[in-house]
Amino acid sequence: MKSLMAIVLAVSTLMLLSCGLRSQERSWQEEVRLSDGQIVRAERRERYRTGSEIGGTGGDMQRESAELRVTLASGHQLPVLKIGDGKNSELLMVFDVAQESGPEYFAVTMVDHEYQVKEAGLDIQRPYFEYRLLDGVWSRGRVLRARLGHKSNLLISRSLVAHGGLISISSKEEADSDPGIYAEYKCVRGPRC
């Protein structure tokens, strides 16, 4: 009887542990139009945790980390931007060229609402971070006022990801115009939104 109980306990433990280790990864490529008219190719990857890992019911998914790899029209690849610390989630919304100076690039992310509550000092009305590529290194800071009102140019809707292949600008704009997508995802909140 003891050996049967030990086997049942071991199997139950393994089943519980496997529930907590589930994750899902999505990757895709998309065209991105920059504010200077350039069209670049972005390769994106996102890793999600299941609800059972984050204390949910098992069906909930939370973005854990993301990567953005951009190839310019010239064929030059920029360093990979990696965001997320495995606990908190940021949604990539914008990748663009900084008009204020030379060939510098930036990305804007929106932080999940749960993270806003946990992190003191975040402006609840503008829960954004900006990543700037300077001298080959991405650095994270507060979003510049000049970015407020910037429309998202990275894919927001994930409905096209499952289809594979390169997601065109027109397909992306059509999917992201869905009224079911919250307005806060379509534009960095500001006077032009």
Secondary structure, DSSP 8 states (H G I E B T S, - for coil): -HHHHHHHHHHHHHHHHHHHT-EEEEEEEEEEE-TTS-EEEEEEEEEEEETTTTTS-SS-EEEEEEEEEEE-TTS-B---EEE--SSS-EEEEEEEE-TTSSS-EEEEEEE-HHHHHHSTT--TT--EEEEEEETTEEEEEE--GGGTT-B--S----TTGGG-SEE-HHHHHHHHT-TTS-GGGTB-SSTT-
